[in-house]
Amino acid sequence: MSREIDDDQDVPERSRAVRWAAGGVAAVALIGLGALGGAYWVNARASHPATTAPSPPAASPTTAAAPRSGTSEEPVEITLTPDAIARVGIKVAPASVRMLSASLTVPGTVTSNAYRETKVNTVIGGIVRQVPAELGAVVRRGDVLAVVFSAELADAQMKYLSMQAMLTADHQKLQRTERLVAIGAASRQELEEVTAVHAAHETEVAAGRQRLILLGLSSEQVGRLRDASHVVSEVTVRSPGDGVVITRGVNPGQVVATGHEAFVVADLTTVWVIADLYEKDFAAVGVGTEASIAIPAAPDTPRRGRVAYIDPRVDAATRTAKVRVEVPNRGDLKLGMFVSVTIVAPGQRVVVVPRTAVQAIGERSVVYVALDEGRFVERPVRLGAPVGEAVAVLTGLQPDERVVIQGSFFLRAEAARSRGSS
C-alpha cells in the first residue's frame, strides 16, 4: 500500500522532469536556428552590398547650366542613333560671327549753334532812329542793323575836341620853354614841369579817342573830328559777322540803355539737335558717335551728324541726359523743329545663331551643341538683340561650334525626359 502511494507521488515529478528536458531541447534548437539565420543574413549582406547612387559628374564651366530657383542643374547629354537623327530631321551648322551696330531712336529739337551766335548790344544809350535789319534777314559782316541817336556821344566828342585844344596849347608852351632854356631865360625845372603836363594831356587825348571808337565811331570819323562842325550824334550798330538775325530787340523810337541786347546774329550753316538719352543707353553712346536726323518735311533724306557733347548731369525728374548732335544745315532745318535722332553705336563682333537653334527652359535659354556623331549636349546661353532671322549670343557659345539649327525642340523634349527619369 505504501509502495503504491510512493509510485503515485513520483509520477508528477517525472512529468516535470520530462517537461524541463523538452523545454531545454527546444531552447537549444531555437538558439541554433537563430545563429544560422544571423549567419545567413550577414553572408547575404556581404555577397550583395548595398548599391549607392553615383555622384554626378562635375560640369565644366562652358557647359554648366545656369542656377534656377536656388539650385544648379547639370548639363544634359543626349545620344541618338543615326536612324533617329534622320527620322527627326536634325540639322547642324557652325555658329557664325557678325559685326553688329546697336542703334536707338530718340526725339530731338533743332537749336542754333550757340558757339556761332553773336549778341549785338548797344554800346551807348539813346533813342533808336532806324532799324534796317528785319527778323530773319540774312546779313553780312558790317551791314547796318540799327541807328541810334545819342546825346552822350555828342558830349564825348566835344570833350575830345576840348582835350585836343589843350594839348595843342601845351605843345606850343613846351616849344617856347625849350627855346628859353636854350638861351638861359628859363630853368630846367620849368621845362620838366611843362613836359610832364604835355605828356599828361597826350594821354588824355589818346584815351578820349579810344572812347569814341568804343562808342561806335570809326577811326576815320575820329580822325576827321577837327571842330564842332564834325560832331555826329548818331551811332550805327553794325553786324559783327555773317549770319541770320534770329532775335531783334529794338524798334524805331525805342529808348535804349548802354548794353541793351538789340540783336542776335547766328550762323546757321550748322545747327544743334538736342535729344534726351536714358541712363540705360549711356554706355552705347559717346562723343563722336554717328547719328542720323530724320525731319518731317523729308523723312526719306536723313541728315548725317555726330554726337558732339553729352551732358554730365542727369535730370532728376526724367532720368535722362542731354545729348547734342552737330548737323550741317542746308536751310531746311528750322530752329525749334522736332526731329527723330537715330544714334548708331560702334559695331562689335558677336556670335549669332538662327532663332530655331534656341529653346527656352523656364527662365533660361539653351542651345544644343553637337559633340560628335550622335551626341549632343545642352548649353545655357545669354542672348542679345535679334538680327533678322538670327539672334546674338553674348555668352555660352564660341564661334564655329556646331549647333543644332533644326530639331532642337526634339532634343529639348529628350533632355526633359532624361531629367524626369533621373
C-alpha positions as a Python dict, from the first residue, in 0.01 Angstrom:
ca = {
    (1, 'M'): (0, 0, 0),
    (2, 'S'): (273, 235, 90),
    (3, 'R'): (458, 141, -228),
    (4, 'E'): (168, 240, -443),
    (5, 'I'): (144, 570, -272),
    (6, 'D'): (513, 630, -337),
    (7, 'D'): (473, 545, -704),
    (8, 'D'): (183, 780, -735),
    (9, 'Q'): (389, 1061, -584),
    (10, 'D'): (681, 1004, -829),
    (11, 'V'): (460, 1048, -1134),
    (12, 'P'): (428, 1427, -1113),
    (13, 'E'): (798, 1466, -1050),
    (14, 'R'): (887, 1257, -1355),
    (15, 'S'): (642, 1457, -1564),
    (16, 'R'): (802, 1783, -1458),
    (17, 'A'): (1148, 1649, -1539),
    (18, 'V'): (1036, 1545, -1885),
    (19, 'R'): (886, 1888, -1949),
    (20, 'W'): (1203, 2059, -1839),
    (21, 'A'): (1414, 1842, -2060),
    (22, 'A'): (1189, 1904, -2358),
    (23, 'G'): (1196, 2283, -2295),
    (24, 'G'): (1573, 2281, -2282),
    (25, 'V'): (1597, 2093, -2610),
    (26, 'A'): (1358, 2343, -2774),
    (27, 'A'): (1554, 2638, -2643),
    (28, 'V'): (1878, 2495, -2776),
    (29, 'A'): (1711, 2433, -3111),
    (30, 'L'): (1583, 2792, -3131),
    (31, 'I'): (1926, 2933, -3043),
    (32, 'G'): (2080, 2724, -3316),
    (33, 'L'): (1828, 2837, -3571),
    (34, 'G'): (1884, 3199, -3471),
    (35, 'A'): (2255, 3161, -3511),
    (36, 'L'): (2211, 3003, -3854),
    (37, 'G'): (1972, 3282, -3962),
    (38, 'G'): (2209, 3554, -3845),
    (39, 'A'): (2496, 3395, -4030),
    (40, 'Y'): (2287, 3369, -4344),
    (41, 'W'): (2184, 3738, -4318),
    (42, 'V'): (2544, 3852, -4267),
    (43, 'N'): (2659, 3639, -4559),
    (44, 'A'): (2380, 3779, -4775),
    (45, 'R'): (2487, 4141, -4699),
    (46, 'A'): (2846, 4051, -4770),
    (47, 'S'): (2765, 3887, -5102),
    (48, 'H'): (2515, 4162, -5202),
    (49, 'P'): (2649, 4502, -5084),
    (50, 'A'): (2403, 4793, -5085),
    (51, 'T'): (2418, 4996, -5406),
    (52, 'T'): (2470, 5372, -5375),
    (53, 'A'): (2375, 5637, -5633),
    (54, 'P'): (2682, 5751, -5830),
    (55, 'S'): (2782, 6111, -5774),
    (56, 'P'): (2703, 6331, -6075),
    (57, 'P'): (2998, 6427, -6292),
    (58, 'A'): (3141, 6772, -6235),
    (59, 'A'): (3026, 7016, -6503),
    (60, 'S'): (3281, 7216, -6695),
    (61, 'P'): (3246, 7598, -6687),
    (62, 'T'): (3136, 7610, -7050),
    (63, 'T'): (2858, 7353, -7012),
    (64, 'A'): (2725, 7410, -6663),
    (65, 'A'): (2361, 7513, -6663),
    (66, 'A'): (2270, 7846, -6504),
    (67, 'P'): (2122, 7824, -6149),
    (68, 'R'): (1744, 7835, -6133),
    (69, 'S'): (1527, 7878, -5827),
    (70, 'G'): (1825, 7842, -5596),
    (71, 'T'): (1953, 7513, -5746),
    (72, 'S'): (2202, 7439, -6021),
    (73, 'E'): (2115, 7198, -6297),
    (74, 'E'): (2377, 6985, -6465),
    (75, 'P'): (2407, 6986, -6844),
    (76, 'V'): (2221, 6704, -7013),
    (77, 'E'): (2379, 6495, -7285),
    (78, 'I'): (2156, 6323, -7542),
    (79, 'T'): (2272, 6034, -7758),
    (80, 'L'): (2076, 5943, -8071),
    (81, 'T'): (2122, 5673, -8330),
    (82, 'P'): (2176, 5771, -8693),
    (83, 'D'): (1827, 5644, -8774),
    (84, 'A'): (1674, 5866, -8504),
    (85, 'I'): (1869, 6167, -8629),
    (86, 'A'): (1748, 6110, -8983),
    (87, 'R'): (1390, 6046, -8872),
    (88, 'V'): (1372, 6365, -8661),
    (89, 'G'): (1548, 6571, -8927),
    (90, 'I'): (1820, 6718, -8707),
    (91, 'K'): (2048, 6962, -8887),
    (92, 'V'): (2370, 7109, -8754),
    (93, 'A'): (2558, 7425, -8856),
    (94, 'P'): (2853, 7616, -8705),
    (95, 'A'): (2784, 7935, -8510),
    (96, 'S'): (2885, 8242, -8711),
    (97, 'V'): (3029, 8580, -8617),
    (98, 'R'): (2886, 8914, -8730),
    (99, 'M'): (2959, 9280, -8676),
    (100, 'L'): (2657, 9432, -8502),
    (101, 'S'): (2587, 9803, -8461),
    (102, 'A'): (2332, 9887, -8195),
    (103, 'S'): (2106, 10184, -8269),
    (104, 'L'): (1848, 10377, -8073),
    (105, 'T'): (1600, 10642, -8182),
    (106, 'V'): (1501, 10934, -7960),
    (107, 'P'): (1314, 11261, -8026),
    (108, 'G'): (1516, 11580, -8065),
    (109, 'T'): (1480, 11955, -8113),
    (110, 'V'): (1673, 12176, -8355),
    (111, 'T'): (1850, 12472, -8197),
    (112, 'S'): (2108, 12718, -8321),
    (113, 'N'): (2478, 12656, -8275),
    (114, 'A'): (2542, 12857, -7959),
    (115, 'Y'): (2912, 12882, -8045),
    (116, 'R'): (2820, 13065, -8366),
    (117, 'E'): (2569, 13305, -8213),
    (118, 'T'): (2668, 13671, -8169),
    (119, 'K'): (2474, 13903, -7942),
    (120, 'V'): (2478, 14263, -8064),
    (121, 'N'): (2444, 14511, -7776),
    (122, 'T'): (2415, 14888, -7785),
    (123, 'V'): (2740, 15041, -7664),
    (124, 'I'): (2573, 15372, -7580),
    (125, 'G'): (2231, 15480, -7459),
    (126, 'G'): (1994, 15682, -7675),
    (127, 'I'): (1688, 15673, -7897),
    (128, 'V'): (1658, 15426, -8183),
    (129, 'R'): (1611, 15612, -8512),
    (130, 'Q'): (1621, 15334, -8772),
    (131, 'V'): (1619, 14953, -8777),
    (132, 'P'): (1702, 14835, -9132),
    (133, 'A'): (1754, 14470, -9023),
    (134, 'E'): (1436, 14266, -9001),
    (135, 'L'): (1389, 13944, -8808),
    (136, 'G'): (1516, 13651, -9015),
    (137, 'A'): (1718, 13870, -9250),
    (138, 'V'): (2045, 13735, -9387),
    (139, 'V'): (2322, 13984, -9311),
    (140, 'R'): (2691, 14020, -9387),
    (141, 'R'): (2968, 14146, -9167),
    (142, 'G'): (2949, 14529, -9142),
    (143, 'D'): (2587, 14561, -9255),
    (144, 'V'): (2385, 14828, -9072),
    (145, 'L'): (2143, 14678, -8820),
    (146, 'A'): (2021, 14995, -8644),
    (147, 'V'): (2092, 15365, -8600),
    (148, 'V'): (2077, 15520, -8251),
    (149, 'F'): (2068, 15892, -8168),
    (150, 'S'): (2278, 15965, -7860),
    (151, 'A'): (2346, 16293, -7678),
    (152, 'E'): (2611, 16110, -7480),
    (153, 'L'): (2807, 16050, -7799),
    (154, 'A'): (2794, 16419, -7886),
    (155, 'D'): (2918, 16515, -7537),
    (156, 'A'): (3207, 16270, -7566),
    (157, 'Q'): (3314, 16427, -7897),
    (158, 'M'): (3303, 16781, -7751),
    (159, 'K'): (3522, 16671, -7462),
    (160, 'Y'): (3761, 16517, -7708),
    (161, 'L'): (3783, 16846, -7902),
    (162, 'S'): (3849, 17030, -7576),
    (163, 'M'): (4131, 16794, -7485),
    (164, 'Q'): (4279, 16833, -7831),
    (165, 'A'): (4280, 17214, -7791),
    (166, 'M'): (4455, 17189, -7452),
    (167, 'L'): (4710, 16952, -7599),
    (168, 'T'): (4782, 17196, -7881),
    (169, 'A'): (4834, 17478, -7630),
    (170, 'D'): (5064, 17264, -7416),
    (171, 'H'): (5264, 17169, -7720),
    (172, 'Q'): (5323, 17536, -7808),
    (173, 'K'): (5418, 17612, -7448),
    (174, 'L'): (5665, 17325, -7449),
    (175, 'Q'): (5832, 17462, -7762),
    (176, 'R'): (5864, 17810, -7612),
    (177, 'T'): (6010, 17673, -7289),
    (178, 'E'): (6266, 17472, -7480),
    (179, 'R'): (6380, 17790, -7665),
    (180, 'L'): (6402, 17986, -7338),
    (181, 'V'): (6611, 17715, -7175),
    (182, 'A'): (6839, 17720, -7475),
    (183, 'I'): (6915, 18094, -7427),
    (184, 'G'): (6924, 18065, -7045),
    (185, 'A'): (6598, 18254, -6985),
    (186, 'A'): (6422, 17955, -6822),
    (187, 'S'): (6536, 17684, -6588),
    (188, 'R'): (6549, 17316, -6648),
    (189, 'Q'): (6287, 17265, -6378),
    (190, 'E'): (6034, 17472, -6567),
    (191, 'L'): (6098, 17268, -6881),
    (192, 'E'): (6042, 16945, -6694),
    (193, 'E'): (5712, 17070, -6549),
    (194, 'V'): (5583, 17176, -6891),
    (195, 'T'): (5695, 16844, -7040),
    (196, 'A'): (5503, 16646, -6775),
    (197, 'V'): (5183, 16846, -6833),
    (198, 'H'): (5216, 16794, -7208),
    (199, 'A'): (5258, 16417, -7166),
    (200, 'A'): (4950, 16401, -6942),
    (201, 'H'): (4738, 16583, -7200),
    (202, 'E'): (4862, 16349, -7472),
    (203, 'T'): (4744, 16053, -7266),
    (204, 'E'): (4402, 16213, -7213),
    (205, 'V'): (4358, 16275, -7584),
    (206, 'A'): (4452, 15916, -7667),
    (207, 'A'): (4200, 15789, -7408),
    (208, 'G'): (3928, 16019, -7547),
    (209, 'R'): (3996, 15890, -7898),
    (210, 'Q'): (3968, 15528, -7783),
    (211, 'R'): (3642, 15601, -7603),
    (212, 'L'): (3489, 15746, -7919),
    (213, 'I'): (3582, 15431, -8108),
    (214, 'L'): (3423, 15219, -7836),
    (215, 'L'): (3108, 15431, -7859),
    (216, 'G'): (3067, 15338, -8223),
    (217, 'L'): (3266, 15590, -8426),
    (218, 'S'): (3513, 15458, -8679),
    (219, 'S'): (3881, 15557, -8680),
    (220, 'E'): (3818, 15764, -8991),
    (221, 'Q'): (3539, 15957, -8820),
    (222, 'V'): (3757, 16028, -8519),
    (223, 'G'): (4041, 16138, -8747),
    (224, 'R'): (3813, 16387, -8922),
    (225, 'L'): (3697, 16538, -8592),
    (226, 'R'): (3867, 16880, -8601),
    (227, 'D'): (3595, 17117, -8475),
    (228, 'A'): (3229, 17120, -8365),
    (229, 'S'): (3103, 17103, -8723),
    (230, 'H'): (3232, 16745, -8745),
    (231, 'V'): (3049, 16622, -8434),
    (232, 'V'): (2796, 16344, -8504),
    (233, 'S'): (2509, 16248, -8276),
    (234, 'E'): (2414, 15915, -8432),
    (235, 'V'): (2589, 15585, -8380),
    (236, 'T'): (2549, 15299, -8627),
    (237, 'V'): (2504, 14944, -8496),
    (238, 'R'): (2663, 14703, -8745),
    (239, 'S'): (2661, 14325, -8784),
    (240, 'P'): (2972, 14164, -8635),
    (241, 'G'): (2963, 13872, -8879),
    (242, 'D'): (2773, 13677, -9143),
    (243, 'G'): (2452, 13507, -9040),
    (244, 'V'): (2080, 13537, -8986),
    (245, 'V'): (1906, 13778, -8749),
    (246, 'I'): (1727, 13537, -8513),
    (247, 'T'): (1646, 13795, -8242),
    (248, 'R'): (1551, 14161, -8277),
    (249, 'G'): (1509, 14356, -7957),
    (250, 'V'): (1473, 14717, -8078),
    (251, 'N'): (1223, 14921, -8279),
    (252, 'P'): (1229, 15281, -8405),
    (253, 'G'): (1161, 15535, -8131),
    (254, 'Q'): (1261, 15299, -7852),
    (255, 'V'): (1483, 15435, -7576),
    (256, 'V'): (1771, 15201, -7502),
    (257, 'A'): (2040, 15198, -7237),
    (258, 'T'): (2405, 15109, -7269),
    (259, 'G'): (2443, 14731, -7305),
    (260, 'H'): (2088, 14667, -7429),
    (261, 'E'): (2068, 14343, -7635),
    (262, 'A'): (1946, 14469, -7970),
    (263, 'F'): (2006, 14170, -8200),
    (264, 'V'): (2130, 13812, -8212),
    (265, 'V'): (2302, 13710, -8534),
    (266, 'A'): (2356, 13335, -8579),
    (267, 'D'): (2550, 13138, -8836),
    (268, 'L'): (2306, 12861, -8931),
    (269, 'T'): (2530, 12668, -9169),
    (270, 'T'): (2548, 12417, -8884),
    (271, 'V'): (2284, 12361, -8617),
    (272, 'W'): (2249, 12162, -8300),
    (273, 'V'): (1995, 11886, -8236),
    (274, 'I'): (1932, 11835, -7865),
    (275, 'A'): (1795, 11495, -7758),
    (276, 'D'): (1735, 11313, -7429),
    (277, 'L'): (1933, 10997, -7358),
    (278, 'Y'): (1818, 10746, -7095),
    (279, 'E'): (2057, 10603, -6839),
    (280, 'K'): (2047, 10252, -6985),
    (281, 'D'): (2185, 10386, -7315),
    (282, 'F'): (2480, 10580, -7173),
    (283, 'A'): (2728, 10300, -7237),
    (284, 'A'): (2637, 10272, -7607),
    (285, 'V'): (2682, 10642, -7693),
    (286, 'G'): (2995, 10852, -7682),
    (287, 'V'): (3135, 11171, -7826),
    (288, 'G'): (3192, 11114, -8197),
    (289, 'T'): (2919, 10851, -8235),
    (290, 'E'): (2740, 10879, -8567),
    (291, 'A'): (2380, 10996, -8573),
    (292, 'S'): (2108, 11024, -8835),
    (293, 'I'): (1849, 11304, -8826),
    (294, 'A'): (1507, 11247, -8987),
    (295, 'I'): (1297, 11559, -9041),
    (296, 'P'): (920, 11557, -9101),
    (297, 'A'): (949, 11750, -9426),
    (298, 'A'): (1187, 11497, -9585),
    (299, 'P'): (1179, 11167, -9392),
    (300, 'D'): (1348, 10978, -9677),
    (301, 'T'): (1656, 11202, -9685),
    (302, 'P'): (1808, 11196, -9335),
    (303, 'R'): (2087, 11430, -9234),
    (304, 'R'): (2413, 11289, -9100),
    (305, 'G'): (2583, 11422, -8791),
    (306, 'R'): (2792, 11325, -8491),
    (307, 'V'): (2745, 11344, -8117),
    (308, 'A'): (2947, 11646, -8006),
    (309, 'Y'): (2856, 11663, -7638),
    (310, 'I'): (2690, 11455, -7365),
    (311, 'D'): (2573, 11646, -7060),
    (312, 'P'): (2744, 11504, -6748),
    (313, 'R'): (2432, 11588, -6545),
    (314, 'V'): (2126, 11361, -6529),
    (315, 'D'): (1787, 11523, -6491),
    (316, 'A'): (1642, 11412, -6158),
    (317, 'A'): (1283, 11402, -6288),
    (318, 'T'): (1325, 11230, -6626),
    (319, 'R'): (1648, 11037, -6551),
    (320, 'T'): (1789, 11149, -6886),
    (321, 'A'): (2094, 11344, -7000),
    (322, 'K'): (2106, 11591, -7287),
    (323, 'V'): (2291, 11483, -7599),
    (324, 'R'): (2399, 11736, -7859),
    (325, 'V'): (2437, 11637, -8222),
    (326, 'E'): (2601, 11882, -8464),
    (327, 'V'): (2444, 11868, -8810),
    (328, 'P'): (2521, 12059, -9132),
    (329, 'N'): (2224, 12267, -9239),
    (330, 'R'): (2117, 12330, -9598),
    (331, 'G'): (1841, 12562, -9485),
    (332, 'D'): (1569, 12301, -9430),
    (333, 'L'): (1643, 12256, -9060),
    (334, 'K'): (1447, 12528, -8883),
    (335, 'L'): (1507, 12633, -8526),
    (336, 'G'): (1262, 12469, -8287),
    (337, 'M'): (1175, 12186, -8530),
    (338, 'F'): (1105, 11841, -8384),
    (339, 'V'): (1310, 11563, -8543),
    (340, 'S'): (1395, 11197, -8484),
    (341, 'V'): (1753, 11121, -8385),
    (342, 'T'): (1889, 10773, -8456),
    (343, 'I'): (2222, 10716, -8285),
    (344, 'V'): (2432, 10429, -8419),
    (345, 'A'): (2669, 10279, -8164),
    (346, 'P'): (3008, 10143, -8278),
    (347, 'G'): (2990, 9786, -8414),
    (348, 'Q'): (3112, 9484, -8220),
    (349, 'R'): (3178, 9121, -8313),
    (350, 'V'): (2920, 8881, -8169),
    (351, 'V'): (2832, 8514, -8216),
    (352, 'V'): (2495, 8460, -8386),
    (353, 'V'): (2279, 8150, -8435),
    (354, 'P'): (1943, 8100, -8607),
    (355, 'R'): (1641, 8156, -8385),
    (356, 'T'): (1538, 7794, -8441),
    (357, 'A'): (1851, 7684, -8254),
    (358, 'V'): (1740, 7845, -7926),
    (359, 'Q'): (1500, 7677, -7682),
    (360, 'A'): (1357, 7825, -7361),
    (361, 'I'): (1358, 7618, -7041),
    (362, 'G'): (1194, 7822, -6769),
    (363, 'E'): (1389, 8143, -6744),
    (364, 'R'): (1689, 8002, -6929),
    (365, 'S'): (1777, 7992, -7296),
    (366, 'V'): (1969, 7691, -7424),
    (367, 'V'): (2117, 7559, -7746),
    (368, 'Y'): (2226, 7206, -7830),
    (369, 'V'): (2588, 7163, -7933),
    (370, 'A'): (2692, 6861, -8141),
    (371, 'L'): (2991, 6686, -7983),
    (372, 'D'): (3044, 6401, -8227),
    (373, 'E'): (2834, 6156, -8425),
    (374, 'G'): (2504, 6116, -8240),
    (375, 'R'): (2600, 6303, -7921),
    (376, 'F'): (2453, 6641, -7825),
    (377, 'V'): (2494, 6848, -7509),
    (378, 'E'): (2258, 7113, -7376),
    (379, 'R'): (2433, 7450, -7336),
    (380, 'P'): (2283, 7751, -7147),
    (381, 'V'): (2343, 8084, -7325),
    (382, 'R'): (2276, 8453, -7270),
    (383, 'L'): (2109, 8616, -7569),
    (384, 'G'): (2143, 8964, -7714),
    (385, 'A'): (1942, 9153, -7970),
    (386, 'P'): (1777, 8975, -8265),
    (387, 'V'): (1950, 9007, -8602),
    (388, 'G'): (1690, 8934, -8866),
    (389, 'E'): (1623, 8559, -8853),
    (390, 'A'): (1917, 8509, -8617),
    (391, 'V'): (1990, 8611, -8261),
    (392, 'A'): (2309, 8727, -8094),
    (393, 'V'): (2465, 8502, -7830),
    (394, 'L'): (2657, 8708, -7575),
    (395, 'T'): (2791, 8426, -7358),
    (396, 'G'): (2791, 8047, -7352),
    (397, 'L'): (2894, 7973, -7712),
    (398, 'Q'): (3216, 8002, -7908),
    (399, 'P'): (3249, 8082, -8279),
    (400, 'D'): (3237, 7783, -8514),
    (401, 'E'): (3088, 7547, -8253),
    (402, 'R'): (2843, 7314, -8424),
    (403, 'V'): (2488, 7394, -8312),
    (404, 'V'): (2159, 7214, -8385),
    (405, 'I'): (1960, 7454, -8603),
    (406, 'Q'): (1673, 7218, -8682),
    (407, 'G'): (1523, 6961, -8447),
    (408, 'S'): (1627, 7137, -8126),
    (409, 'F'): (1272, 7105, -7993),
    (410, 'F'): (1301, 6723, -8005),
    (411, 'L'): (1632, 6740, -7816),
    (412, 'R'): (1469, 6964, -7557),
    (413, 'A'): (1197, 6703, -7503),
    (414, 'E'): (1457, 6427, -7474),
    (415, 'A'): (1653, 6632, -7222),
    (416, 'A'): (1337, 6693, -7016),
    (417, 'R'): (1255, 6320, -7023),
    (418, 'S'): (1610, 6243, -6914),
    (419, 'R'): (1580, 6481, -6620),
    (420, 'G'): (1245, 6330, -6520),
    (421, 'S'): (1377, 5975, -6521),
    (422, 'S'): (1690, 6057, -6324),
}
